[in-house]
Amino acid sequence: MSPTVRTARHDDYDDVVELTSDVWPDRAMADYIPDVFHDWVDADGPGRKTLVVDVDGHAVALCQAVMLTDTEAWFQGMRVDPAHRGKGFGTMLTERLIEWAADAGASVGRNMVFSWNEAGLGQSLAAGFEPVTSFRWVHPEPRDETSEMDVGREPAAAWGYWQESDGRDVLSGLALDSGESWALSALTREALDQLATEQAVLTVGDDGPRGMACRVRTTEADGDRLAEYAVGVWSDVDAARALFAAIATDAATLGVDATRVLIPESPRHVAQAAYAGGNIDDRPDFVFEIDGLEELSESRTRT
């Protein structure tokens, strides 16, 4: 039977568990997809699509696309059964989801791959994605700290600093999305204003901002309550230390167990975060992008 691409169904669950059971055999980490698969199927609709490749009645590959904004799509959960790798199934899924996203109005699509995931990096390139940026997580410990700089909460000041920050350039203007975990979207003034109202926006600096961060959500991770910050950028080590102190204090007011702050993957930011005691992750994550989804979809349809 020829492979076919179709919408995921609840009765694909056992196959999904099987195809994700050995995704990263050299890593002591379980795949999250079995935990969210039923939710993904339930949520399919105008803003979200989950597809599988079906071979002889079994789902052997999986991917989902989500509309983050009117023009930005996020591709996630790309998995191919190890026994079926090298057959182009990942590209089949991506091409169909590009068509879906273009029809939904997306002009750009992105995904994220762990830097150590060689298969995922290769699959992204094979599917037509190009590297656009990389980031790393830092984890200030929630506790009451006195920042060595004034701490502000005005979104206008935070936006002004973000616009001029070299960290924004490194991140190509992207930050953690407010609606979808692990997804990145363009940080806009409107989004920052909304975060200031619903979450928190922070700046540090005595005579104007020298750093900014914005809290995007609180969530559960491995049994702990986690405060997530869409981005953190700063001008120098002192500003980094002050920003991490402000984040630690903000998180402490929420009673969370831990934090996660997205920072640019540049030598300056990584080195200064480490020096400022930000508790930095060992490795970065990479973001890939396909621009011009509508034109790409049309060209593939003509082909």
Secondary structure, DSSP 4 states (H G I P E B T S, - for coil): ---EEEE--GGGHHHHHHHTTTSSTTSS---SHHHHHHHHHHH-BTTEEEEEEEETTEEEEEEEEEE-SSSEEEEEEEEE-GGGTTSSHHHHHHHHHHHHHHHTT-SEEEEEEETT-HHHHHHHHHTT-EEEEEEEEE-PPPS----SS-EE--HHHHHHHHHH-HHHHHTTTEEE-SSSTT-EEE--HHHHHHHHHHSEEEEE-SSS-SEEEEEEEEEEETTEEEEEEEEEEESSHHHHHHHHHHHHHHHHHHT-SEEEEEEE-SHHHHHHHHHTT--B-SS-EEEEEEE-HHHHHHHHHH-
